[in-house]
Amino acid sequence: MTHSTIPTARLGEHGPEVGVQGLGCMGMSFAYGPTDADASRAALERALELGVTLYDTADAYGAGENEKFLSPFFRAHRDEVVIATKFALAIPPEDPSRRIIRNDAPYIREAVEASLRRLDVDVIDLYYMHRRDVNVPIEDTVGVMAELVREGKVKRLGLSEVTAAELRAAQGVHPIAAVQSEWSLFSRDIEAQVVPAARELGVSLVPYSPLGRGFLTGSFADAATDLTADDFRRQQPRYTGENAAANAALLEPVRTVAEAHGASLGQIALAWVQQRSAVHGLPVIPIPGTSKPGRVEENTAATRIVLSDEELDLLEPISAKVAGDRYADMRFASAGRE
Ligand SMILES: NC(=O)c1ccc[n+]([C@@H]2O[C@H](COP(=O)([O-])OP(=O)(O)OC[C@H]3O[C@@H](n4cnc5c(N)ncnc54)[C@H](OP(=O)(O)O)[C@@H]3O)[C@@H](O)[C@H]2O)c1
């Protein structure tokens, strides 16, 4: 396999150009079982060599640990990387295992200072509201975020798991560069309303979990038996038990397409997400997560795969047949608020 650098795409109406595939860094510290710091550092460096410039983290990933882990890499390559982090999932002092959603001004101000400190940089390139607190008007939240832009703490704003109406309201306060939401062969809720709104408003789409948290690669079949006890995917209804068995059968057409391209299942899943850009007419910058340099090579190579109309047709029915929700607690998804 040859490894050339990936093409670029625009992050928001006024740029910057970033590698058309970003890197999700969450699993380097949190959520998906054992971590390997050396491999993760190698993955970060390999990604940069291959033209990946958008790096995704959040204050909630390992309660700040992920931002701290990434800091030396970001500082070493400050002018080459676009740092995206997020606020909104607060840790209640009485129970550190829980998360509560907060979008209020005092919380945001505290969160941005803490992220800047942990990342050890002067400015965050893209600052996302990670989840929506329905008790705070989104105009107020984005108003505070806009103040952070004016104060030079943050360059651009993003929103994660918002509805089309929330995106429109937010855009009325300050330009939004990107919406980050789950988008994959298994999760296509956002295509109905959020994606058309983003296209209309000049907002780029950053699909998270484009590999279905690894399930679409075939690397695990049932989270309950194949993954470690602390792995977050064991809590997700679609990856365990009967649901997982039914969903594994849905990978058959992905396998057929993969064989035709001499590609892996994951590469076809990524090529499909990437091609949403042409299908829906807006910049799409998926952020597959991996902590392994070899997988960075595999995933970035998927940017060169183009699926035919017949192949897209074969993959089209999959998402409607997926058994089980994305989250056990659907308050963490925007879908219920549409
Ligand atoms: N905004 C939000 O609410 C939200 C939610 C979830 C995630 N995110 C962001 O989106 C990023 C990506 O999502 P994600 O990590 O949940 O899911 P994902 O990218 O769909 O899948 C990641 C999983 O797939 C495995 N993997 C990656 N490449 C592979 C390959 N080529 N072959 C086999 N397995 C492979 C990874 O394991 P290895 O590390 O072992 O390779 C990891 O377990 C996260 O890192 C995070 O930054 C955001």
The ligand as an ORCA input file, in Angstrom:
! r2SCAN-3c Opt
* xyz 0 1
  N     -19.183     14.433     19.902
  C     -19.410     13.299     20.508
  O     -20.331     13.150     21.284
  C     -18.495     12.138     20.256
  C     -18.877     10.837     20.633
  C     -18.005      9.789     20.360
  C     -16.775     10.029     19.739
  N     -16.433     11.317     19.408
  C     -15.146     11.620     18.739
  O     -15.099     10.891     17.520
  C     -13.911     10.103     17.465
  C     -14.175      8.836     16.674
  O     -15.269      8.107     17.194
  P     -15.092      6.738     17.989
  O     -13.684      6.596     18.431
  O     -16.181      6.708     18.984
  O     -15.494      5.625     16.949
  P     -14.936      5.123     15.543
  O     -13.979      6.073     14.986
  O     -16.140      4.761     14.772
  O     -14.216      3.758     15.953
  C     -13.134      3.717     16.827
  C     -12.823      2.273     17.179
  O     -12.475      1.580     15.987
  C     -11.182      0.993     16.120
  N     -10.527      1.170     14.811
  C     -10.139      2.332     14.232
  N      -9.612      2.104     13.018
  C      -9.676      0.764     12.829
  C      -9.287     -0.089     11.779
  N      -8.740      0.398     10.671
  N      -9.496     -1.433     11.922
  C     -10.071     -1.933     13.036
  N     -10.465     -1.164     14.074
  C     -10.265      0.171     13.975
  C     -10.506      1.742     17.237
  O      -9.636      0.927     17.954
  P      -8.032      1.184     18.031
  O      -7.827      2.472     18.768
  O      -7.575     -0.006     18.782
  O      -7.551      1.230     16.617
  C     -11.700      2.117     18.131
  O     -12.000      1.064     18.993
  C     -13.553      9.895     18.936
  O     -12.187      9.568     19.093
  C     -13.913     11.220     19.535
  O     -12.867     12.157     19.321
  C     -17.282     12.355     19.656
*
